Amino acid sequence: MDVKQMLYMVTIAQEGGISKAAAKLFITQSALDQQLLKLEHELGTPLFYRSRSSFSLTEAGRVYVDYAQRMLEDMGLTVTVQKEYCEDDGSGNPVVSPGYVLAVSPEEGRTVNSGESVTLTVSRGLDFADGAQVPSVIGMSEDDALTTLGKWIDIEVVEEQNAEVPAGEVIDQSIEAYSYADPDEPISITVSSGDQEPGAAEEETAQDVNDTELEMPP
């Protein structure tokens, strides 16, 4: 089993979906979704039931995640996710776009022993020191905003009820767009929770997962 894949799948199961898992892992939603689809293709079976508001494990997914959790625990691995700047590709663009995995240490395919540490390094794009221009993310989806702000080391997401803006859309950002700021300093975005109170969607997700588990065959 690939340690990175195990970590990704366990995190999706723990967070109940791609969006929150991607934010926790400091990678983009599309990159994480591609990893999930690749693994499901390799295994020949879906690992998650998808619904509008949640991801819940299929029976095959439950077996995989349980095994992956045991493997990670038995190996005694410490998994760390960090963000780093990457090199210019020669044309003014980063070799690896912000939000995508830049490196895995130890390298994939190497044997990892109990007690060792596995580090996933995620690209922050090019280093513009403390003078990086802040992009405008208002009006974007939360996932697109997190990707666009991939250079920032610490992104806080705050939910706010706003019936006039669709749930999941960014309605405010803590640093003014197009100003210059230090990407090593925190930045926050405010995301609409639609006509629901903040946190209500998470409660619905938990209920959806519980309902799905009750419907699973023995």
C-alpha positions in Angstrom: 0.0 0.0 0.0 1.2 3.5 -0.8 1.5 5.6 2.4 0.4 8.8 0.7 -2.8 7.1 -0.7 -3.5 5.6 2.7 -3.2 9.0 4.4 -5.4 10.6 1.7 -8.2 8.1 2.0 -8.2 8.0 5.8 -8.4 11.8 5.9 -11.3 11.9 3.4 -13.2 9.4 5.6 -12.4 11.4 8.8 -13.4 14.7 7.3 -16.5 13.4 5.5 -15.6 14.8 2.1 -13.0 16.0 -0.4 -13.2 19.7 0.4 -12.3 19.6 4.1 -9.8 16.8 3.6 -8.0 18.8 0.9 -7.8 21.8 3.2 -6.4 19.7 6.0 -3.8 18.2 3.7 -2.9 21.5 2.1 -3.6 20.2 -1.4 -6.3 21.2 -3.9 -9.6 19.4 -4.1 -9.0 18.4 -7.8 -5.6 16.8 -6.9 -7.2 14.8 -4.0 -10.1 13.8 -6.2 -7.8 12.6 -8.9 -5.9 10.4 -6.3 -9.3 9.0 -5.1 -10.4 8.2 -8.6 -7.1 6.6 -9.5 -7.2 4.3 -6.4 -10.8 3.3 -7.1 -9.9 2.5 -10.7 -6.9 0.4 -9.5 -9.2 -1.5 -7.0 -12.0 -1.8 -9.5 -14.7 -0.6 -6.9 -15.9 2.7 -5.4 -14.7 3.5 -1.9 -17.2 6.2 -1.1 -20.9 6.9 -1.7 -21.1 10.5 -3.1 -24.1 12.7 -2.3 -24.5 16.5 -2.6 -23.5 17.2 0.9 -21.3 14.2 2.0 -19.0 11.3 1.3 -19.6 8.1 3.2 -17.7 4.8 3.0 -18.9 1.9 0.9 -18.3 -1.6 2.3 -15.1 -1.8 0.3 -14.1 1.6 1.4 -14.7 0.7 5.0 -12.4 -2.3 4.7 -9.7 -0.2 2.9 -9.8 2.6 5.4 -9.8 0.3 8.5 -6.8 -1.6 7.0 -5.0 1.7 6.1 -5.6 3.0 9.7 -4.2 -0.1 11.2 -1.2 -0.1 8.8 -0.4 3.5 9.7 -0.7 2.8 13.4 1.3 -0.5 13.2 4.1 1.3 11.3 4.2 3.9 14.0 4.5 6.6 11.3 4.4 10.3 12.0 2.9 12.0 8.9 3.6 15.7 8.4 2.2 18.0 5.8 4.2 21.1 5.0 4.2 23.9 2.4 7.3 25.1 0.6 8.2 27.4 -2.3 9.4 25.7 -5.5 11.7 26.7 -8.3 11.0 28.7 -11.5 10.5 26.5 -14.5 12.4 29.0 -16.7 9.4 30.8 -18.0 8.3 32.6 -14.9 6.0 29.9 -13.6 6.5 27.5 -10.7 7.6 23.9 -11.5 4.7 22.7 -9.4 1.5 24.9 -9.1 0.5 26.0 -5.6 -1.6 23.5 -3.8 -0.1 20.4 -5.4 2.3 17.9 -3.9 5.9 18.9 -4.6 7.7 16.0 -2.9 7.2 13.0 -0.6 9.9 12.0 1.9 11.0 9.3 2.0 10.6 8.9 -1.8 7.7 6.7 -3.0 8.6 3.1 -3.3 11.1 3.1 -0.4 10.6 1.0 2.7 9.5 3.0 5.8 10.2 1.6 9.2 8.3 1.9 12.4 8.9 5.2 14.2 10.0 7.1 11.1 8.4 10.2 9.8 6.7 10.7 6.4 6.6 14.2 5.0 4.3 15.5 2.2 5.6 18.8 0.8 3.0 20.9 -0.9 4.0 23.7 -3.4 3.5 27.4 -2.5 4.6 28.4 -6.0 7.3 31.0 -6.5 8.8 33.0 -3.6 8.1 36.7 -3.8 9.3 37.3 -0.3 7.0 39.6 1.7 5.7 41.4 -1.4 3.3 38.9 -2.8 0.2 40.4 -4.4 -3.0 39.3 -2.8 -5.4 37.8 -5.3 -9.1 38.6 -5.3 -11.1 35.4 -4.2 -14.5 37.0 -3.5 -17.1 35.2 -5.6 -15.0 32.1 -5.9 -15.9 28.7 -4.4 -14.1 27.8 -1.2 -12.0 25.2 -3.0 -11.0 27.6 -5.8 -10.1 30.2 -3.2 -7.9 27.8 -1.2 -6.1 26.9 -4.4 -5.7 30.5 -5.5 -4.3 31.4 -2.1 -2.0 28.4 -2.2 1.0 30.6 -1.5 -0.3 31.5 1.9 1.0 29.3 4.7 -2.0 29.8 7.0 -5.6 30.2 5.6 -8.5 30.4 8.0 -12.0 29.7 6.7 -14.9 31.4 8.5 -18.5 30.6 7.7 -21.2 33.3 7.7 -24.9 32.9 7.0 -26.0 34.8 3.9 -29.2 33.8 2.1 -28.3 36.0 -0.9 -25.1 34.2 -1.7 -24.9 30.5 -2.5 -23.4 28.2 0.2 -19.7 27.7 -0.4 -19.0 31.0 -2.1 -16.5 33.4 -0.7 -18.0 36.7 0.4 -15.0 38.4 2.1 -11.3 38.2 2.6 -9.2 39.6 5.5 -6.5 41.2 3.3 -7.6 43.6 0.5 -7.3 42.2 -3.0 -4.4 43.4 -5.1 -2.5 44.8 -2.1 0.9 43.4 -1.2 1.3 41.2 1.9 3.7 38.6 3.4 2.4 35.1 2.5 4.0 33.8 5.7 1.3 35.8 7.7 -2.2 34.4 8.2 -5.1 35.3 5.9 -8.8 34.5 6.3 -11.7 34.1 4.0 -15.4 34.3 4.8 -17.6 31.7 3.1 -21.3 31.9 2.8 -23.3 29.1 4.5 -26.4 30.1 2.5 -29.6 30.3 4.4 -28.3 27.8 7.0 -26.5 28.7 10.2 -22.7 28.1 10.1 -22.0 24.4 10.9 -25.5 23.2 10.0 -24.2 21.5 6.8 -21.7 19.5 8.9 -24.5 18.3 11.1 -26.4 17.2 8.0 -23.3 15.4 6.7 -22.9 13.5 9.9 -26.6 12.5 9.8 -26.2 11.4 6.1 -23.3 9.2 7.0 -25.2 7.6 9.9 -28.2 7.0 7.6 -26.0 5.5 4.9 -24.3 3.2 7.4 -27.6 1.9 8.6 -28.6 1.0 5.0 -25.4 -0.9 4.2 -25.7 -4.7 3.8 -24.2 -6.9 6.5 
